Amino acid sequence: MTSSAASSASTITMFGADWCRDCVRTKTQLDGLGIHYTYIDLVTDPAAADVAREITGRTNIPVVVYPDASHQVEPSNADVEAKLRELSLI
């Protein structure tokens, strides 16, 4: 990862937009699980799309960046849950 603004050692960062149904679904899942995360709204911060693209090499959202510097693009709820379990966050 090239940007420390994208994720710190203990924070999940999610890049998304409120018009994106997958983003809304992932936010709802994280909120429901009580997971602390930083949400970067690409509508209000369009320059952050470049950061997300640097991380993933893609323009798809949501992008979820985990504390171990791994990331998922357009993850399913099962993918997110599996990663959170792997990191012992749930």
PyMOL Python script that loads the backbone (N, CA, C, O; Angstrom):
from pymol import cmd

cmd.read_pdbstr("""\
ATOM      1  N   MET A   1       0.850  -1.168   0.000  1.00  0.00           N
ATOM      2  CA  MET A   1       0.000   0.000   0.000  1.00  0.00           C
ATOM      3  C   MET A   1       0.894   1.229   0.000  1.00  0.00           C
ATOM      4  O   MET A   1       1.903   1.285   0.703  1.00  0.00           O
ATOM      5  N   THR A   2       0.511   2.196  -0.789  1.00  0.00           N
ATOM      6  CA  THR A   2       1.356   3.362  -0.929  1.00  0.00           C
ATOM      7  C   THR A   2       0.924   4.545  -0.079  1.00  0.00           C
ATOM      8  O   THR A   2       1.697   5.486   0.100  1.00  0.00           O
ATOM      9  N   SER A   3      -0.286   4.517   0.443  1.00  0.00           N
ATOM     10  CA  SER A   3      -0.771   5.672   1.187  1.00  0.00           C
ATOM     11  C   SER A   3      -1.103   5.303   2.617  1.00  0.00           C
ATOM     12  O   SER A   3      -1.970   4.464   2.860  1.00  0.00           O
ATOM     13  N   SER A   4      -0.419   5.926   3.565  1.00  0.00           N
ATOM     14  CA  SER A   4      -0.732   5.666   4.962  1.00  0.00           C
ATOM     15  C   SER A   4      -2.090   6.241   5.324  1.00  0.00           C
ATOM     16  O   SER A   4      -2.668   5.855   6.340  1.00  0.00           O
ATOM     17  N   ALA A   5      -2.613   7.159   4.516  1.00  0.00           N
ATOM     18  CA  ALA A   5      -3.944   7.706   4.770  1.00  0.00           C
ATOM     19  C   ALA A   5      -5.022   6.658   4.528  1.00  0.00           C
ATOM     20  O   ALA A   5      -6.119   6.762   5.077  1.00  0.00           O
ATOM     21  N   ALA A   6      -4.725   5.658   3.719  1.00  0.00           N
ATOM     22  CA  ALA A   6      -5.725   4.663   3.393  1.00  0.00           C
ATOM     23  C   ALA A   6      -6.017   3.731   4.564  1.00  0.00           C
ATOM     24  O   ALA A   6      -7.161   3.310   4.735  1.00  0.00           O
ATOM     25  N   SER A   7      -5.031   3.404   5.359  1.00  0.00           N
ATOM     26  CA  SER A   7      -5.257   2.502   6.473  1.00  0.00           C
ATOM     27  C   SER A   7      -4.111   2.612   7.470  1.00  0.00           C
ATOM     28  O   SER A   7      -2.944   2.715   7.091  1.00  0.00           O
ATOM     29  N   SER A   8      -4.464   2.589   8.740  1.00  0.00           N
ATOM     30  CA  SER A   8      -3.425   2.562   9.766  1.00  0.00           C
ATOM     31  C   SER A   8      -3.281   1.127  10.231  1.00  0.00           C
ATOM     32  O   SER A   8      -3.944   0.229   9.712  1.00  0.00           O
ATOM     33  N   ALA A   9      -2.420   0.911  11.204  1.00  0.00           N
ATOM     34  CA  ALA A   9      -2.122  -0.442  11.646  1.00  0.00           C
ATOM     35  C   ALA A   9      -3.327  -1.135  12.286  1.00  0.00           C
ATOM     36  O   ALA A   9      -3.342  -2.363  12.370  1.00  0.00           O
ATOM     37  N   SER A  10      -4.323  -0.397  12.732  1.00  0.00           N
ATOM     38  CA  SER A  10      -5.439  -1.035  13.427  1.00  0.00           C
ATOM     39  C   SER A  10      -6.804  -0.632  12.883  1.00  0.00           C
ATOM     40  O   SER A  10      -7.818  -0.866  13.540  1.00  0.00           O
ATOM     41  N   THR A  11      -6.850  -0.042  11.718  1.00  0.00           N
ATOM     42  CA  THR A  11      -8.107   0.467  11.201  1.00  0.00           C
ATOM     43  C   THR A  11      -8.452  -0.174   9.869  1.00  0.00           C
ATOM     44  O   THR A  11      -7.590  -0.405   9.020  1.00  0.00           O
ATOM     45  N   ILE A  12      -9.737  -0.454   9.711  1.00  0.00           N
ATOM     46  CA  ILE A  12     -10.253  -0.863   8.412  1.00  0.00           C
ATOM     47  C   ILE A  12     -10.688   0.406   7.702  1.00  0.00           C
ATOM     48  O   ILE A  12     -11.296   1.286   8.311  1.00  0.00           O
ATOM     49  N   THR A  13     -10.382   0.500   6.437  1.00  0.00           N
ATOM     50  CA  THR A  13     -10.801   1.640   5.624  1.00  0.00           C
ATOM     51  C   THR A  13     -11.659   1.117   4.493  1.00  0.00           C
ATOM     52  O   THR A  13     -11.316   0.136   3.832  1.00  0.00           O
ATOM     53  N   MET A  14     -12.780   1.788   4.279  1.00  0.00           N
ATOM     54  CA  MET A  14     -13.662   1.421   3.180  1.00  0.00           C
ATOM     55  C   MET A  14     -13.845   2.614   2.270  1.00  0.00           C
ATOM     56  O   MET A  14     -14.245   3.691   2.713  1.00  0.00           O
ATOM     57  N   PHE A  15     -13.551   2.422   0.995  1.00  0.00           N
ATOM     58  CA  PHE A  15     -13.796   3.433  -0.033  1.00  0.00           C
ATOM     59  C   PHE A  15     -15.120   3.080  -0.697  1.00  0.00           C
ATOM     60  O   PHE A  15     -15.319   1.938  -1.114  1.00  0.00           O
ATOM     61  N   GLY A  16     -16.027   4.047  -0.800  1.00  0.00           N
ATOM     62  CA  GLY A  16     -17.306   3.744  -1.416  1.00  0.00           C
ATOM     63  C   GLY A  16     -18.091   4.995  -1.744  1.00  0.00           C
ATOM     64  O   GLY A  16     -17.585   6.114  -1.660  1.00  0.00           O
ATOM     65  N   ALA A  17     -19.340   4.780  -2.120  1.00  0.00           N
ATOM     66  CA  ALA A  17     -20.260   5.871  -2.443  1.00  0.00           C
ATOM     67  C   ALA A  17     -21.667   5.424  -2.053  1.00  0.00           C
ATOM     68  O   ALA A  17     -22.006   4.245  -2.153  1.00  0.00           O
ATOM     69  N   ASP A  18     -22.472   6.376  -1.610  1.00  0.00           N
ATOM     70  CA  ASP A  18     -23.817   6.041  -1.148  1.00  0.00           C
ATOM     71  C   ASP A  18     -24.733   5.557  -2.267  1.00  0.00           C
ATOM     72  O   ASP A  18     -25.742   4.909  -1.990  1.00  0.00           O
ATOM     73  N   TRP A  19     -24.408   5.856  -3.530  1.00  0.00           N
ATOM     74  CA  TRP A  19     -25.221   5.392  -4.651  1.00  0.00           C
ATOM     75  C   TRP A  19     -24.920   3.941  -5.031  1.00  0.00           C
ATOM     76  O   TRP A  19     -25.633   3.342  -5.836  1.00  0.00           O
ATOM     77  N   CYS A  20     -23.875   3.390  -4.454  1.00  0.00           N
ATOM     78  CA  CYS A  20     -23.417   2.032  -4.765  1.00  0.00           C
ATOM     79  C   CYS A  20     -24.077   1.030  -3.808  1.00  0.00           C
ATOM     80  O   CYS A  20     -23.841   1.066  -2.600  1.00  0.00           O
ATOM     81  N   ARG A  21     -24.908   0.134  -4.364  1.00  0.00           N
ATOM     82  CA  ARG A  21     -25.614  -0.825  -3.507  1.00  0.00           C
ATOM     83  C   ARG A  21     -24.664  -1.761  -2.771  1.00  0.00           C
ATOM     84  O   ARG A  21     -24.913  -2.103  -1.615  1.00  0.00           O
ATOM     85  N   ASP A  22     -23.578  -2.183  -3.418  1.00  0.00           N
ATOM     86  CA  ASP A  22     -22.606  -3.038  -2.738  1.00  0.00           C
ATOM     87  C   ASP A  22     -21.942  -2.300  -1.581  1.00  0.00           C
ATOM     88  O   ASP A  22     -21.653  -2.897  -0.544  1.00  0.00           O
ATOM     89  N   CYS A  23     -21.701  -0.996  -1.759  1.00  0.00           N
ATOM     90  CA  CYS A  23     -21.099  -0.194  -0.687  1.00  0.00           C
ATOM     91  C   CYS A  23     -22.048  -0.094   0.501  1.00  0.00           C
ATOM     92  O   CYS A  23     -21.634  -0.255   1.650  1.00  0.00           O
ATOM     93  N   VAL A  24     -23.315   0.169   0.222  1.00  0.00           N
ATOM     94  CA  VAL A  24     -24.316   0.262   1.287  1.00  0.00           C
ATOM     95  C   VAL A  24     -24.403  -1.076   2.025  1.00  0.00           C
ATOM     96  O   VAL A  24     -24.480  -1.108   3.254  1.00  0.00           O
ATOM     97  N   ARG A  25     -24.389  -2.171   1.277  1.00  0.00           N
ATOM     98  CA  ARG A  25     -24.452  -3.508   1.897  1.00  0.00           C
ATOM     99  C   ARG A  25     -23.258  -3.755   2.804  1.00  0.00           C
ATOM    100  O   ARG A  25     -23.414  -4.245   3.923  1.00  0.00           O
ATOM    101  N   THR A  26     -22.066  -3.420   2.327  1.00  0.00           N
ATOM    102  CA  THR A  26     -20.853  -3.654   3.128  1.00  0.00           C
ATOM    103  C   THR A  26     -20.837  -2.758   4.368  1.00  0.00           C
ATOM    104  O   THR A  26     -20.471  -3.210   5.453  1.00  0.00           O
ATOM    105  N   LYS A  27     -21.232  -1.487   4.214  1.00  0.00           N
ATOM    106  CA  LYS A  27     -21.323  -0.594   5.377  1.00  0.00           C
ATOM    107  C   LYS A  27     -22.304  -1.144   6.399  1.00  0.00           C
ATOM    108  O   LYS A  27     -22.023  -1.145   7.598  1.00  0.00           O
ATOM    109  N   THR A  28     -23.450  -1.611   5.930  1.00  0.00           N
ATOM    110  CA  THR A  28     -24.466  -2.165   6.828  1.00  0.00           C
ATOM    111  C   THR A  28     -23.915  -3.378   7.573  1.00  0.00           C
ATOM    112  O   THR A  28     -24.163  -3.545   8.767  1.00  0.00           O
ATOM    113  N   GLN A  29     -23.176  -4.212   6.872  1.00  0.00           N
ATOM    114  CA  GLN A  29     -22.580  -5.392   7.508  1.00  0.00           C
ATOM    115  C   GLN A  29     -21.582  -4.985   8.582  1.00  0.00           C
ATOM    116  O   GLN A  29     -21.646  -5.481   9.707  1.00  0.00           O
ATOM    117  N   LEU A  30     -20.656  -4.082   8.245  1.00  0.00           N
ATOM    118  CA  LEU A  30     -19.645  -3.656   9.223  1.00  0.00           C
ATOM    119  C   LEU A  30     -20.302  -3.000  10.430  1.00  0.00           C
ATOM    120  O   LEU A  30     -19.924  -3.266  11.571  1.00  0.00           O
ATOM    121  N   ASP A  31     -21.294  -2.138  10.175  1.00  0.00           N
ATOM    122  CA  ASP A  31     -22.009  -1.487  11.279  1.00  0.00           C
ATOM    123  C   ASP A  31     -22.708  -2.522  12.155  1.00  0.00           C
ATOM    124  O   ASP A  31     -22.647  -2.446  13.382  1.00  0.00           O
ATOM    125  N   GLY A  32     -23.366  -3.480  11.529  1.00  0.00           N
ATOM    126  CA  GLY A  32     -24.095  -4.503  12.267  1.00  0.00           C
ATOM    127  C   GLY A  32     -23.191  -5.378  13.121  1.00  0.00           C
ATOM    128  O   GLY A  32     -23.600  -5.874  14.172  1.00  0.00           O
ATOM    129  N   LEU A  33     -21.958  -5.563  12.660  1.00  0.00           N
ATOM    130  CA  LEU A  33     -20.982  -6.361  13.419  1.00  0.00           C
ATOM    131  C   LEU A  33     -20.249  -5.523  14.467  1.00  0.00           C
ATOM    132  O   LEU A  33     -19.460  -6.055  15.248  1.00  0.00           O
ATOM    133  N   GLY A  34     -20.508  -4.219  14.483  1.00  0.00           N
ATOM    134  CA  GLY A  34     -19.836  -3.348  15.446  1.00  0.00           C
ATOM    135  C   GLY A  34     -18.368  -3.123  15.128  1.00  0.00           C
ATOM    136  O   GLY A  34     -17.567  -2.872  16.028  1.00  0.00           O
ATOM    137  N   ILE A  35     -18.011  -3.210  13.858  1.00  0.00           N
ATOM    138  CA  ILE A  35     -16.619  -3.041  13.436  1.00  0.00           C
ATOM    139  C   ILE A  35     -16.320  -1.558  13.261  1.00  0.00           C
ATOM    140  O   ILE A  35     -17.049  -0.848  12.569  1.00  0.00           O
ATOM    141  N   HIS A  36     -15.258  -1.100  13.882  1.00  0.00           N
ATOM    142  CA  HIS A  36     -14.811   0.283  13.697  1.00  0.00           C
ATOM    143  C   HIS A  36     -14.076   0.360  12.357  1.00  0.00           C
ATOM    144  O   HIS A  36     -13.196  -0.450  12.067  1.00  0.00           O
ATOM    145  N   TYR A  37     -14.454   1.349  11.551  1.00  0.00           N
ATOM    146  CA  TYR A  37     -13.786   1.527  10.267  1.00  0.00           C
ATOM    147  C   TYR A  37     -13.862   2.991   9.863  1.00  0.00           C
ATOM    148  O   TYR A  37     -14.687   3.755  10.363  1.00  0.00           O
ATOM    149  N   THR A  38     -12.987   3.355   8.954  1.00  0.00           N
ATOM    150  CA  THR A  38     -13.001   4.686   8.376  1.00  0.00           C
ATOM    151  C   THR A  38     -13.660   4.579   7.011  1.00  0.00           C
ATOM    152  O   THR A  38     -13.252   3.776   6.172  1.00  0.00           O
ATOM    153  N   TYR A  39     -14.679   5.394   6.800  1.00  0.00           N
ATOM    154  CA  TYR A  39     -15.384   5.388   5.523  1.00  0.00           C
ATOM    155  C   TYR A  39     -14.940   6.592   4.714  1.00  0.00           C
ATOM    156  O   TYR A  39     -15.001   7.726   5.191  1.00  0.00           O
ATOM    157  N   ILE A  40     -14.497   6.347   3.496  1.00  0.00           N
ATOM    158  CA  ILE A  40     -14.097   7.429   2.603  1.00  0.00           C
ATOM    159  C   ILE A  40     -15.117   7.485   1.473  1.00  0.00           C
ATOM    160  O   ILE A  40     -15.180   6.597   0.623  1.00  0.00           O
ATOM    161  N   ASP A  41     -15.915   8.552   1.484  1.00  0.00           N
ATOM    162  CA  ASP A  41     -16.974   8.753   0.497  1.00  0.00           C
ATOM    163  C   ASP A  41     -16.371   9.366  -0.753  1.00  0.00           C
ATOM    164  O   ASP A  41     -15.900  10.503  -0.738  1.00  0.00           O
ATOM    165  N   LEU A  42     -16.392   8.604  -1.829  1.00  0.00           N
ATOM    166  CA  LEU A  42     -15.767   9.055  -3.068  1.00  0.00           C
ATOM    167  C   LEU A  42     -16.565  10.155  -3.768  1.00  0.00           C
ATOM    168  O   LEU A  42     -16.062  10.788  -4.697  1.00  0.00           O
ATOM    169  N   VAL A  43     -17.794  10.385  -3.335  1.00  0.00           N
ATOM    170  CA  VAL A  43     -18.572  11.499  -3.875  1.00  0.00           C
ATOM    171  C   VAL A  43     -18.083  12.808  -3.272  1.00  0.00           C
ATOM    172  O   VAL A  43     -17.890  13.794  -3.984  1.00  0.00           O
ATOM    173  N   THR A  44     -17.881  12.815  -1.951  1.00  0.00           N
ATOM    174  CA  THR A  44     -17.421  14.042  -1.295  1.00  0.00           C
ATOM    175  C   THR A  44     -15.911  14.218  -1.382  1.00  0.00           C
ATOM    176  O   THR A  44     -15.407  15.328  -1.213  1.00  0.00           O
ATOM    177  N   ASP A  45     -15.182  13.132  -1.643  1.00  0.00           N
ATOM    178  CA  ASP A  45     -13.721  13.194  -1.762  1.00  0.00           C
ATOM    179  C   ASP A  45     -13.289  12.448  -3.028  1.00  0.00           C
ATOM    180  O   ASP A  45     -12.695  11.374  -2.940  1.00  0.00           O
ATOM    181  N   PRO A  46     -13.587  13.018  -4.214  1.00  0.00           N
ATOM    182  CA  PRO A  46     -13.294  12.306  -5.461  1.00  0.00           C
ATOM    183  C   PRO A  46     -11.818  11.983  -5.663  1.00  0.00           C
ATOM    184  O   PRO A  46     -11.492  11.012  -6.347  1.00  0.00           O
ATOM    185  N   ALA A  47     -10.921  12.773  -5.086  1.00  0.00           N
ATOM    186  CA  ALA A  47      -9.487  12.498  -5.228  1.00  0.00           C
ATOM    187  C   ALA A  47      -9.112  11.175  -4.565  1.00  0.00           C
ATOM    188  O   ALA A  47      -8.118  10.553  -4.941  1.00  0.00           O
ATOM    189  N   ALA A  48      -9.894  10.745  -3.589  1.00  0.00           N
ATOM    190  CA  ALA A  48      -9.616   9.481  -2.909  1.00  0.00           C
ATOM    191  C   ALA A  48      -9.800   8.288  -3.847  1.00  0.00           C
ATOM    192  O   ALA A  48      -9.286   7.202  -3.575  1.00  0.00           O
ATOM    193  N   ALA A  49     -10.524   8.480  -4.942  1.00  0.00           N
ATOM    194  CA  ALA A  49     -10.662   7.397  -5.922  1.00  0.00           C
ATOM    195  C   ALA A  49      -9.302   7.008  -6.481  1.00  0.00           C
ATOM    196  O   ALA A  49      -9.071   5.840  -6.796  1.00  0.00           O
ATOM    197  N   ASP A  50      -8.400   7.978  -6.608  1.00  0.00           N
ATOM    198  CA  ASP A  50      -7.048   7.674  -7.078  1.00  0.00           C
ATOM    199  C   ASP A  50      -6.313   6.796  -6.074  1.00  0.00           C
ATOM    200  O   ASP A  50      -5.556   5.907  -6.465  1.00  0.00           O
ATOM    201  N   VAL A  51      -6.530   7.037  -4.781  1.00  0.00           N
ATOM    202  CA  VAL A  51      -5.900   6.217  -3.743  1.00  0.00           C
ATOM    203  C   VAL A  51      -6.426   4.784  -3.833  1.00  0.00           C
ATOM    204  O   VAL A  51      -5.655   3.825  -3.795  1.00  0.00           O
ATOM    205  N   ALA A  52      -7.741   4.655  -3.952  1.00  0.00           N
ATOM    206  CA  ALA A  52      -8.337   3.316  -4.064  1.00  0.00           C
ATOM    207  C   ALA A  52      -7.816   2.598  -5.302  1.00  0.00           C
ATOM    208  O   ALA A  52      -7.531   1.402  -5.253  1.00  0.00           O
ATOM    209  N   ARG A  53      -7.691   3.314  -6.397  1.00  0.00           N
ATOM    210  CA  ARG A  53      -7.184   2.716  -7.639  1.00  0.00           C
ATOM    211  C   ARG A  53      -5.720   2.301  -7.478  1.00  0.00           C
ATOM    212  O   ARG A  53      -5.316   1.265  -8.008  1.00  0.00           O
ATOM    213  N   GLU A  54      -4.915   3.095  -6.753  1.00  0.00           N
ATOM    214  CA  GLU A  54      -3.511   2.712  -6.495  1.00  0.00           C
ATOM    215  C   GLU A  54      -3.445   1.419  -5.698  1.00  0.00           C
ATOM    216  O   GLU A  54      -2.573   0.584  -5.938  1.00  0.00           O
ATOM    217  N   ILE A  55      -4.353   1.252  -4.761  1.00  0.00           N
ATOM    218  CA  ILE A  55      -4.354   0.062  -3.914  1.00  0.00           C
ATOM    219  C   ILE A  55      -4.742  -1.168  -4.706  1.00  0.00           C
ATOM    220  O   ILE A  55      -4.130  -2.226  -4.560  1.00  0.00           O
ATOM    221  N   THR A  56      -5.767  -1.032  -5.553  1.00  0.00           N
ATOM    222  CA  THR A  56      -6.354  -2.208  -6.191  1.00  0.00           C
ATOM    223  C   THR A  56      -6.000  -2.387  -7.657  1.00  0.00           C
ATOM    224  O   THR A  56      -6.060  -3.498  -8.185  1.00  0.00           O
ATOM    225  N   GLY A  57      -5.633  -1.299  -8.312  1.00  0.00           N
ATOM    226  CA  GLY A  57      -5.427  -1.365  -9.748  1.00  0.00           C
ATOM    227  C   GLY A  57      -6.738  -1.414 -10.516  1.00  0.00           C
ATOM    228  O   GLY A  57      -6.745  -1.672 -11.719  1.00  0.00           O
ATOM    229  N   ARG A  58      -7.846  -1.168  -9.828  1.00  0.00           N
ATOM    230  CA  ARG A  58      -9.179  -1.239 -10.419  1.00  0.00           C
ATOM    231  C   ARG A  58      -9.985  -0.006 -10.025  1.00  0.00           C
ATOM    232  O   ARG A  58      -9.587   0.752  -9.141  1.00  0.00           O
ATOM    233  N   THR A  59     -11.112   0.184 -10.685  1.00  0.00           N
ATOM    234  CA  THR A  59     -11.981   1.313 -10.357  1.00  0.00           C
ATOM    235  C   THR A  59     -13.283   0.862  -9.699  1.00  0.00           C
ATOM    236  O   THR A  59     -14.167   1.688  -9.470  1.00  0.00           O
ATOM    237  N   ASN A  60     -13.424  -0.415  -9.392  1.00  0.00           N
ATOM    238  CA  ASN A  60     -14.629  -0.935  -8.758  1.00  0.00           C
ATOM    239  C   ASN A  60     -14.668  -0.567  -7.278  1.00  0.00           C
ATOM    240  O   ASN A  60     -13.631  -0.435  -6.629  1.00  0.00           O
ATOM    241  N   ILE A  61     -15.885  -0.404  -6.755  1.00  0.00           N
ATOM    242  CA  ILE A  61     -16.084  -0.168  -5.329  1.00  0.00           C
ATOM    243  C   ILE A  61     -17.193  -1.082  -4.829  1.00  0.00           C
ATOM    244  O   ILE A  61     -18.020  -1.532  -5.622  1.00  0.00           O
ATOM    245  N   PRO A  62     -17.227  -1.361  -3.546  1.00  0.00           N
ATOM    246  CA  PRO A  62     -16.366  -0.835  -2.505  1.00  0.00           C
ATOM    247  C   PRO A  62     -14.987  -1.485  -2.506  1.00  0.00           C
ATOM    248  O   PRO A  62     -14.786  -2.590  -3.010  1.00  0.00           O
ATOM    249  N   VAL A  63     -14.059  -0.756  -1.925  1.00  0.00           N
ATOM    250  CA  VAL A  63     -12.729  -1.278  -1.640  1.00  0.00           C
ATOM    251  C   VAL A  63     -12.594  -1.273  -0.120  1.00  0.00           C
ATOM    252  O   VAL A  63     -12.756  -0.237   0.525  1.00  0.00           O
ATOM    253  N   VAL A  64     -12.300  -2.427   0.435  1.00  0.00           N
ATOM    254  CA  VAL A  64     -12.117  -2.547   1.881  1.00  0.00           C
ATOM    255  C   VAL A  64     -10.653  -2.893   2.120  1.00  0.00           C
ATOM    256  O   VAL A  64     -10.154  -3.910   1.638  1.00  0.00           O
ATOM    257  N   VAL A  65      -9.969  -2.025   2.875  1.00  0.00           N
ATOM    258  CA  VAL A  65      -8.556  -2.235   3.197  1.00  0.00           C
ATOM    259  C   VAL A  65      -8.481  -2.617   4.674  1.00  0.00           C
ATOM    260  O   VAL A  65      -9.028  -1.928   5.535  1.00  0.00           O
ATOM    261  N   TYR A  66      -7.804  -3.711   4.949  1.00  0.00           N
ATOM    262  CA  TYR A  66      -7.737  -4.275   6.296  1.00  0.00           C
ATOM    263  C   TYR A  66      -6.439  -3.891   6.999  1.00  0.00           C
ATOM    264  O   TYR A  66      -5.485  -3.454   6.355  1.00  0.00           O
ATOM    265  N   PRO A  67      -6.405  -4.055   8.327  1.00  0.00           N
ATOM    266  CA  PRO A  67      -5.205  -3.686   9.087  1.00  0.00           C
ATOM    267  C   PRO A  67      -3.933  -4.407   8.656  1.00  0.00           C
ATOM    268  O   PRO A  67      -2.834  -3.908   8.898  1.00  0.00           O
ATOM    269  N   ASP A  68      -4.060  -5.577   8.018  1.00  0.00           N
ATOM    270  CA  ASP A  68      -2.867  -6.299   7.563  1.00  0.00           C
ATOM    271  C   ASP A  68      -2.437  -5.860   6.163  1.00  0.00           C
ATOM    272  O   ASP A  68      -1.588  -6.500   5.542  1.00  0.00           O
ATOM    273  N   ALA A  69      -3.029  -4.757   5.664  1.00  0.00           N
ATOM    274  CA  ALA A  69      -2.721  -4.157   4.359  1.00  0.00           C
ATOM    275  C   ALA A  69      -3.282  -4.956   3.191  1.00  0.00           C
ATOM    276  O   ALA A  69      -3.027  -4.612   2.037  1.00  0.00           O
ATOM    277  N   SER A  70      -4.041  -6.014   3.465  1.00  0.00           N
ATOM    278  CA  SER A  70      -4.727  -6.710   2.380  1.00  0.00           C
ATOM    279  C   SER A  70      -5.985  -5.916   2.041  1.00  0.00           C
ATOM    280  O   SER A  70      -6.399  -5.034   2.793  1.00  0.00           O
ATOM    281  N   HIS A  71      -6.579  -6.240   0.913  1.00  0.00           N
ATOM    282  CA  HIS A  71      -7.795  -5.532   0.516  1.00  0.00           C
ATOM    283  C   HIS A  71      -8.729  -6.463  -0.236  1.00  0.00           C
ATOM    284  O   HIS A  71      -8.325  -7.510  -0.744  1.00  0.00           O
ATOM    285  N   GLN A  72      -9.988  -6.054  -0.293  1.00  0.00           N
ATOM    286  CA  GLN A  72     -10.985  -6.746  -1.083  1.00  0.00           C
ATOM    287  C   GLN A  72     -11.722  -5.707  -1.919  1.00  0.00           C
ATOM    288  O   GLN A  72     -11.973  -4.591  -1.466  1.00  0.00           O
ATOM    289  N   VAL A  73     -12.063  -6.090  -3.137  1.00  0.00           N
ATOM    290  CA  VAL A  73     -12.822  -5.236  -4.043  1.00  0.00           C
ATOM    291  C   VAL A  73     -14.169  -5.903  -4.287  1.00  0.00           C
ATOM    292  O   VAL A  73     -14.226  -7.075  -4.660  1.00  0.00           O
ATOM    293  N   GLU A  74     -15.238  -5.169  -4.079  1.00  0.00           N
ATOM    294  CA  GLU A  74     -16.599  -5.693  -4.235  1.00  0.00           C
ATOM    295  C   GLU A  74     -16.776  -7.024  -3.503  1.00  0.00           C
ATOM    296  O   GLU A  74     -17.256  -7.993  -4.091  1.00  0.00           O
ATOM    297  N   PRO A  75     -16.393  -7.080  -2.228  1.00  0.00           N
ATOM    298  CA  PRO A  75     -16.481  -8.354  -1.522  1.00  0.00           C
ATOM    299  C   PRO A  75     -17.924  -8.726  -1.189  1.00  0.00           C
ATOM    300  O   PRO A  75     -18.775  -7.859  -0.991  1.00  0.00           O
ATOM    301  N   SER A  76     -18.176 -10.017  -1.134  1.00  0.00           N
ATOM    302  CA  SER A  76     -19.468 -10.497  -0.645  1.00  0.00           C
ATOM    303  C   SER A  76     -19.461 -10.389   0.880  1.00  0.00           C
ATOM    304  O   SER A  76     -18.408 -10.209   1.491  1.00  0.00           O
ATOM    305  N   ASN A  77     -20.635 -10.500   1.486  1.00  0.00           N
ATOM    306  CA  ASN A  77     -20.691 -10.501   2.946  1.00  0.00           C
ATOM    307  C   ASN A  77     -19.877 -11.649   3.513  1.00  0.00           C
ATOM    308  O   ASN A  77     -19.221 -11.497   4.543  1.00  0.00           O
ATOM    309  N   ALA A  78     -19.913 -12.799   2.849  1.00  0.00           N
ATOM    310  CA  ALA A  78     -19.149 -13.958   3.316  1.00  0.00           C
ATOM    311  C   ALA A  78     -17.647 -13.681   3.253  1.00  0.00           C
ATOM    312  O   ALA A  78     -16.907 -14.084   4.150  1.00  0.00           O
ATOM    313  N   ASP A  79     -17.191 -12.994   2.196  1.00  0.00           N
ATOM    314  CA  ASP A  79     -15.768 -12.651   2.082  1.00  0.00           C
ATOM    315  C   ASP A  79     -15.338 -11.733   3.212  1.00  0.00           C
ATOM    316  O   ASP A  79     -14.286 -11.931   3.821  1.00  0.00           O
ATOM    317  N   VAL A  80     -16.159 -10.726   3.489  1.00  0.00           N
ATOM    318  CA  VAL A  80     -15.833  -9.779   4.562  1.00  0.00           C
ATOM    319  C   VAL A  80     -15.808 -10.503   5.901  1.00  0.00           C
ATOM    320  O   VAL A  80     -14.880 -10.323   6.689  1.00  0.00           O
ATOM    321  N   GLU A  81     -16.811 -11.311   6.158  1.00  0.00           N
ATOM    322  CA  GLU A  81     -16.870 -12.035   7.429  1.00  0.00           C
ATOM    323  C   GLU A  81     -15.669 -12.958   7.594  1.00  0.00           C
ATOM    324  O   GLU A  81     -15.087 -13.027   8.676  1.00  0.00           O
ATOM    325  N   ALA A  82     -15.294 -13.666   6.535  1.00  0.00           N
ATOM    326  CA  ALA A  82     -14.144 -14.572   6.609  1.00  0.00           C
ATOM    327  C   ALA A  82     -12.866 -13.800   6.933  1.00  0.00           C
ATOM    328  O   ALA A  82     -12.055 -14.251   7.743  1.00  0.00           O
ATOM    329  N   LYS A  83     -12.685 -12.640   6.304  1.00  0.00           N
ATOM    330  CA  LYS A  83     -11.478 -11.852   6.565  1.00  0.00           C
ATOM    331  C   LYS A  83     -11.481 -11.311   7.980  1.00  0.00           C
ATOM    332  O   LYS A  83     -10.443 -11.316   8.641  1.00  0.00           O
ATOM    333  N   LEU A  84     -12.628 -10.843   8.462  1.00  0.00           N
ATOM    334  CA  LEU A  84     -12.701 -10.340   9.828  1.00  0.00           C
ATOM    335  C   LEU A  84     -12.398 -11.444  10.830  1.00  0.00           C
ATOM    336  O   LEU A  84     -11.753 -11.197  11.849  1.00  0.00           O
ATOM    337  N   ARG A  85     -12.861 -12.668  10.550  1.00  0.00           N
ATOM    338  CA  ARG A  85     -12.542 -13.803  11.426  1.00  0.00           C
ATOM    339  C   ARG A  85     -11.058 -14.139  11.369  1.00  0.00           C
ATOM    340  O   ARG A  85     -10.437 -14.420  12.394  1.00  0.00           O
ATOM    341  N   GLU A  86     -10.494 -14.107  10.162  1.00  0.00           N
ATOM    342  CA  GLU A  86      -9.061 -14.383  10.004  1.00  0.00           C
ATOM    343  C   GLU A  86      -8.230 -13.410  10.835  1.00  0.00           C
ATOM    344  O   GLU A  86      -7.209 -13.785  11.411  1.00  0.00           O
ATOM    345  N   LEU A  87      -8.677 -12.159  10.892  1.00  0.00           N
ATOM    346  CA  LEU A  87      -7.952 -11.126  11.653  1.00  0.00           C
ATOM    347  C   LEU A  87      -8.372 -11.078  13.118  1.00  0.00           C
ATOM    348  O   LEU A  87      -7.921 -10.213  13.870  1.00  0.00           O
ATOM    349  N   SER A  88      -9.234 -12.007  13.521  1.00  0.00           N
ATOM    350  CA  SER A  88      -9.753 -12.074  14.896  1.00  0.00           C
ATOM    351  C   SER A  88     -10.451 -10.776  15.312  1.00  0.00           C
ATOM    352  O   SER A  88     -10.332 -10.332  16.454  1.00  0.00           O
ATOM    353  N   LEU A  89     -11.168 -10.184  14.380  1.00  0.00           N
ATOM    354  CA  LEU A  89     -11.904  -8.950  14.675  1.00  0.00           C
ATOM    355  C   LEU A  89     -13.358  -9.242  15.029  1.00  0.00           C
ATOM    356  O   LEU A  89     -14.065  -8.375  15.542  1.00  0.00           O
ATOM    357  N   ILE A  90     -13.800 -10.472  14.752  1.00  0.00           N
ATOM    358  CA  ILE A  90     -15.126 -10.907  15.189  1.00  0.00           C
ATOM    359  C   ILE A  90     -15.021 -12.326  15.705  1.00  0.00           C
ATOM    360  O   ILE A  90     -16.021 -12.904  16.129  1.00  0.00           O
TER     361      ILE A  90
END
""", "prot")
cmd.dss("prot")
cmd.show_as("cartoon", "prot")
cmd.util.cbc("prot")
cmd.orient("prot")
